Amino acid sequence: MEARVNALAEHLLLIERELRVLGWWQTEAPSADALASPEPFCVDTLTFEQWLQWIFLPRMKVLLETGAPLPSVSGVQAMAEMVYQQQPRVARRLLELLGEFDRLLTRA
């Protein structure tokens, strides 16, 4: 179990690094209203990159650090594939990392 948690934590760092490499990492947080959207992935208020940075990564980090139960399934790669369908080459490494994260998360 600890190896899985370590692998997931490492992938969160790799995802963050890739967002930075792509120039998609932001220094200023979106508004509280934007972050509080009830829509999946905050599609009505955030870009996918913002959702990854400001919601997905922090929430997953908290789950890992506190030992809370992890989701049994993740579809973040599928969402990313939809978002980046017009630019798959640019986002190739990010898609790979999200896919591996999904696989690590769904392993029992």
Number of C-alpha atoms within 10 A of each C-alpha: 7 8 8 13 17 12 16 21 18 13 18 21 14 17 22 19 14 18 20 12 10 13 9 15 17 13 6 7 11 14 10 8 8 15 17 11 14 11 9 8 19 17 13 11 18 17 14 18 17 20 19 21 19 18 15 16 17 13 13 16 15 11 14 17 11 8 10 10 8 13 10 10 12 17 13 16 19 14 15 19 18 10 15 17 11 10 10 15 11 11 18 12 16 23 22 13 17 23 19 16 23 19 15 17 18 14 9 7
